[in-house]
Amino acid sequence: MPVDIIVRYDTNGYTHTNLEKDQRGVYKKGYPVIMRDLPHQGWADSEGLPKFIIFRVTNAYASDIEEWMQNTFGASLTSSWERRLNYEVVNSNLSIDGFRLRVFSMNPGVPSINYPEGRAGIIKENVENFINNWGGSVVTFAPNSVTFDISVFNALKSVGFWEFNPSLLEFNELSYIQAGGIHQVEVDYSAIPNVIPEQAENIIIEKNGIIDNHVGNVITFTITRQDVLNEFKKEVAQAIEGTIFRRQFKVSEAISDNVAAEGGLKEVTLAQVQNYIINIADQSF
């Protein structure tokens, strides 16, 4: 100890014309940039005023601050505010390998008039198309919560799985082992002209299916429920998850201005830094 925290100060008034891109991509006054224990090699000349200010915490290591951040917020001081999804099994019917699931954002932020689900929450429209594309159906929705039904065999016959309209494919489930959720499925693609056999196989292999047989225009493959559900969740995550703000935490502009007025470096205690930190997710938008 001590530890230096470098914080963005002068942004030259830069903003992006697109509000969402501005929020997730642009450094704002008061955003922490990096943290280093002393002694270190020092900051470059450009990492002081006018662009940056430094808080020197005299009675802590960087690890102490990070431990407090994780225990208090579950995030690092310099982390961005990310939308991250999670799923809850409401109920299931394993005889048909069907599930009622609830999907929600784990870090939605404070509900507001503009964002009743929270700034990083989800709404029905975020995920409904993906649910439908994978053969599921929305049951209910609430702020930051969508409940839906999905079955593995329906998912195996869906646009989401095949990445094209599979209406001309003929499906036959040859076997289903409930323990482990293992499905063996036969797919006849003879109604589709000019199919390249390797391309059909690759779609299945990319989703962790195992090709058991491929004779003529009929493919037989085995796949588990977990692999199917994982593919669905991965597709939703790629489209919905992501950065909401460049930083989740900041120091107020007033405190930043005070530090700048004092020369750009302020010695503080760990307790003071803890009091300075604002969680952007706790603000109303």
C-alpha positions as CSV (number, residue, x, y, z in Angstrom):
1,M,0.0,0.0,0.0
2,P,-1.0,2.7,-0.9
3,V,-2.8,2.3,-4.2
4,D,-3.4,4.8,-7.1
5,I,-6.8,4.9,-8.9
6,I,-6.7,6.8,-12.1
7,V,-10.1,8.4,-13.0
8,R,-11.2,10.1,-16.3
9,Y,-11.7,13.8,-15.9
10,D,-11.7,15.9,-19.1
11,T,-13.5,14.3,-22.0
12,N,-13.5,17.4,-24.2
13,G,-17.3,17.2,-24.2
14,Y,-17.2,14.3,-26.6
15,T,-20.5,12.4,-27.0
16,H,-21.7,10.0,-29.6
17,T,-24.8,11.1,-31.5
18,N,-26.4,7.7,-30.8
19,L,-27.4,7.6,-27.1
20,E,-26.9,3.9,-26.7
21,K,-23.5,3.9,-28.4
22,D,-22.5,6.9,-26.2
23,Q,-23.5,5.1,-23.0
24,R,-21.8,1.8,-23.8
25,G,-18.7,3.2,-25.5
26,V,-17.6,6.6,-24.3
27,Y,-15.6,7.4,-21.1
28,K,-17.4,10.0,-19.0
29,K,-16.0,12.2,-16.2
30,G,-15.6,10.2,-13.0
31,Y,-15.1,6.8,-14.7
32,P,-12.3,4.8,-13.1
33,V,-9.8,3.7,-15.7
34,I,-7.1,1.6,-13.9
35,M,-5.8,0.8,-10.4
36,R,-2.2,0.0,-9.3
37,D,-0.4,-0.6,-6.1
38,L,2.5,1.6,-5.2
39,P,5.3,1.6,-5.9
40,H,4.8,1.5,-9.7
41,Q,6.5,3.0,-12.6
42,G,4.2,6.0,-12.5
43,W,1.6,7.2,-14.9
44,A,2.5,8.7,-18.3
45,D,2.4,12.5,-18.6
46,S,-0.8,12.2,-20.4
47,E,-2.4,10.3,-17.5
48,G,-2.7,13.4,-15.3
49,L,-4.6,16.6,-15.8
50,P,-6.3,17.7,-17.8
51,K,-7.5,14.3,-18.9
52,F,-7.2,12.3,-15.7
53,I,-7.2,12.7,-11.9
54,I,-5.7,10.3,-9.3
55,F,-7.1,9.1,-6.0
56,R,-4.3,7.7,-3.8
57,V,-5.7,5.4,-1.2
58,T,-3.2,5.4,1.7
59,N,-4.4,2.5,3.8
60,A,-5.3,-0.2,1.3
61,Y,-4.0,-2.4,-1.6
62,A,-5.7,-2.8,-4.9
63,S,-6.8,-6.3,-3.7
64,D,-8.5,-4.8,-0.7
65,I,-10.6,-2.5,-2.9
66,E,-11.4,-5.3,-5.3
67,E,-12.5,-7.6,-2.4
68,W,-14.8,-4.9,-1.1
69,M,-16.2,-4.3,-4.6
70,Q,-16.9,-8.0,-5.1
71,N,-18.5,-8.4,-1.7
72,T,-20.6,-5.3,-2.1
73,F,-21.5,-5.2,-5.8
74,G,-20.3,-8.5,-7.2
75,A,-18.3,-6.6,-9.8
76,S,-14.8,-4.9,-10.2
77,L,-14.2,-1.2,-9.9
78,T,-13.4,-0.9,-13.6
79,S,-16.0,-3.3,-14.9
80,S,-18.6,-2.2,-17.5
81,W,-22.3,-2.5,-16.8
82,E,-23.3,-5.6,-18.6
83,R,-26.7,-7.2,-19.3
84,R,-26.3,-10.8,-18.3
85,L,-29.1,-13.3,-18.6
86,N,-30.0,-16.2,-16.3
87,Y,-32.7,-18.9,-16.5
88,E,-34.9,-20.5,-13.8
89,V,-36.7,-23.8,-14.4
90,V,-40.3,-23.1,-13.3
91,N,-41.4,-26.7,-13.9
92,S,-40.7,-29.6,-16.3
93,N,-42.2,-32.7,-17.9
94,L,-39.3,-35.0,-18.6
95,S,-41.6,-37.6,-20.1
96,I,-41.7,-35.3,-23.2
97,D,-38.5,-33.4,-22.3
98,G,-40.4,-30.2,-22.0
99,F,-39.7,-27.2,-19.8
100,R,-41.3,-24.0,-18.5
101,L,-38.4,-21.6,-18.1
102,R,-38.1,-18.0,-16.9
103,V,-35.4,-15.8,-18.4
104,F,-34.3,-12.6,-16.7
105,S,-31.4,-10.2,-16.4
106,M,-29.2,-10.6,-13.3
107,N,-28.2,-6.9,-13.2
108,P,-31.2,-5.0,-14.5
109,G,-30.8,-1.7,-12.5
110,V,-33.4,0.4,-10.8
111,P,-36.9,0.3,-12.4
112,S,-38.1,3.7,-13.7
113,I,-40.9,5.2,-15.8
114,N,-38.9,4.9,-18.9
115,Y,-37.5,1.5,-18.0
116,P,-39.9,-0.4,-15.7
117,E,-37.7,-3.5,-16.2
118,G,-34.5,-1.6,-15.3
119,R,-32.1,-0.1,-17.8
120,A,-30.3,-3.4,-18.3
121,G,-33.5,-5.5,-17.9
122,I,-35.2,-7.5,-20.6
123,I,-38.6,-7.2,-22.1
124,K,-40.8,-9.6,-24.0
125,E,-39.8,-8.2,-27.4
126,N,-36.1,-8.9,-26.6
127,V,-36.5,-12.6,-26.6
128,E,-39.9,-13.5,-28.1
129,N,-38.5,-14.0,-31.6
130,F,-35.8,-16.3,-30.4
131,I,-38.3,-18.4,-28.3
132,N,-40.6,-18.7,-31.3
133,N,-37.7,-19.6,-33.7
134,W,-36.7,-22.4,-31.4
135,G,-40.2,-23.9,-31.2
136,G,-41.1,-22.4,-27.9
137,S,-44.0,-20.1,-26.8
138,V,-44.2,-17.2,-24.4
139,V,-46.5,-17.9,-21.4
140,T,-46.3,-14.7,-19.3
141,F,-44.1,-11.7,-19.1
142,A,-43.4,-9.1,-16.4
143,P,-40.7,-6.4,-16.0
144,N,-37.3,-8.1,-16.5
145,S,-38.9,-11.5,-16.7
146,V,-40.2,-13.7,-19.6
147,T,-41.7,-17.2,-18.9
148,F,-42.0,-19.6,-21.8
149,D,-42.5,-23.2,-22.7
150,I,-40.0,-25.2,-24.8
151,S,-39.5,-28.9,-25.6
152,V,-36.3,-30.4,-26.9
153,F,-37.8,-32.3,-29.8
154,N,-39.7,-29.2,-31.0
155,A,-36.4,-27.3,-30.7
156,L,-34.8,-29.9,-32.9
157,K,-37.4,-29.2,-35.6
158,S,-37.1,-25.4,-35.4
159,V,-35.7,-22.6,-37.5
160,G,-33.4,-21.8,-34.6
161,F,-31.7,-25.2,-34.7
162,W,-31.4,-25.5,-38.4
163,E,-30.8,-21.9,-39.3
164,F,-33.3,-22.1,-42.1
165,N,-37.0,-22.9,-42.5
166,P,-37.2,-26.7,-41.9
167,S,-40.8,-27.1,-43.0
168,L,-39.7,-29.4,-45.9
169,L,-37.7,-31.7,-43.6
170,E,-39.4,-34.8,-42.2
171,F,-38.5,-35.7,-38.6
172,N,-38.9,-38.9,-36.7
173,E,-37.7,-39.4,-33.1
174,L,-36.3,-42.9,-33.0
175,S,-35.5,-43.0,-29.3
176,Y,-35.5,-40.8,-26.2
177,I,-33.6,-41.8,-23.0
178,Q,-35.1,-39.7,-20.2
179,A,-32.0,-40.1,-18.0
180,G,-29.5,-37.7,-19.6
181,G,-32.1,-36.4,-22.1
182,I,-30.6,-38.3,-25.0
183,H,-32.5,-38.0,-28.3
184,Q,-31.9,-40.0,-31.5
185,V,-33.6,-38.3,-34.4
186,E,-34.0,-39.2,-38.1
187,V,-34.2,-36.4,-40.6
188,D,-35.3,-36.9,-44.2
189,Y,-34.3,-34.0,-46.5
190,S,-35.3,-35.5,-49.8
191,A,-38.0,-32.9,-50.4
192,I,-35.3,-30.2,-50.6
193,P,-33.4,-30.0,-53.9
194,N,-29.6,-29.6,-54.2
195,V,-28.7,-30.2,-50.6
196,I,-25.0,-30.7,-50.0
197,P,-24.8,-33.6,-47.5
198,E,-21.8,-32.2,-45.7
199,Q,-23.6,-29.0,-45.0
200,A,-26.5,-30.8,-43.5
201,E,-24.2,-32.8,-41.3
202,N,-22.2,-29.7,-40.2
203,I,-25.3,-28.0,-38.8
204,I,-25.8,-30.9,-36.5
205,I,-22.1,-31.3,-35.6
206,E,-21.8,-27.5,-34.8
207,K,-24.5,-28.0,-32.2
208,N,-22.7,-31.0,-30.6
209,G,-24.9,-33.6,-32.3
210,I,-23.3,-36.9,-33.2
211,I,-24.0,-38.3,-36.7
212,D,-25.0,-42.0,-36.3
213,N,-25.9,-42.7,-40.0
214,H,-26.3,-40.9,-43.2
215,V,-27.7,-42.9,-46.1
216,G,-29.1,-41.2,-49.2
217,N,-31.2,-38.2,-48.0
218,V,-31.7,-39.4,-44.5
219,I,-29.5,-38.4,-41.5
220,T,-29.7,-40.1,-38.1
221,F,-28.1,-38.3,-35.2
222,T,-28.0,-38.3,-31.4
223,I,-28.0,-35.2,-29.2
224,T,-28.6,-34.4,-25.6
225,R,-31.2,-32.0,-24.1
226,Q,-28.4,-30.0,-22.5
227,D,-26.7,-29.4,-25.8
228,V,-29.9,-28.3,-27.4
229,L,-30.8,-25.9,-24.5
230,N,-27.2,-24.6,-24.5
231,E,-27.4,-23.7,-28.2
232,F,-30.7,-21.9,-27.6
233,K,-29.3,-19.9,-24.6
234,K,-26.1,-19.1,-26.6
235,E,-28.1,-17.6,-29.4
236,V,-30.2,-15.5,-27.1
237,A,-27.1,-14.4,-25.2
238,Q,-25.2,-13.3,-28.3
239,A,-28.1,-11.1,-29.3
240,I,-29.3,-9.7,-25.9
241,E,-26.4,-9.7,-23.6
242,G,-23.8,-6.9,-23.8
243,T,-22.5,-3.6,-22.5
244,I,-25.0,-1.0,-21.3
245,F,-22.6,1.5,-19.9
246,R,-18.8,1.8,-20.4
247,R,-18.5,1.7,-16.6
248,Q,-20.9,0.5,-13.9
249,F,-19.2,2.7,-11.3
250,K,-18.1,6.3,-11.1
251,V,-17.1,9.2,-8.9
252,S,-19.4,12.2,-9.0
253,E,-18.5,15.2,-11.2
254,A,-18.5,17.4,-8.1
255,I,-15.8,15.3,-6.3
256,S,-13.9,15.0,-9.6
257,D,-13.9,18.8,-10.0
258,N,-12.7,19.2,-6.4
259,V,-9.8,16.9,-7.0
260,A,-8.9,18.7,-10.2
261,A,-9.0,22.0,-8.4
262,E,-6.5,20.6,-5.8
263,G,-4.0,19.7,-8.5
264,G,-5.3,16.4,-9.8
265,L,-4.1,14.0,-7.0
266,K,-6.0,13.5,-3.7
267,E,-4.9,11.3,-0.8
268,V,-7.8,9.4,0.7
269,T,-8.6,6.5,2.9
270,L,-10.4,3.3,1.9
271,A,-13.5,4.4,3.7
272,Q,-13.5,7.7,1.8
273,V,-13.2,5.9,-1.6
274,Q,-16.0,3.5,-0.6
275,N,-18.2,6.6,0.1
276,Y,-17.3,8.2,-3.2
277,I,-18.2,5.3,-5.4
278,I,-21.6,5.6,-7.2
279,N,-23.2,2.5,-8.7
280,I,-24.7,3.7,-12.0
281,A,-27.1,0.7,-11.9
282,D,-28.7,2.3,-8.8
283,Q,-29.6,5.4,-10.8
284,S,-32.9,6.0,-12.5
285,F,-33.0,6.5,-16.3
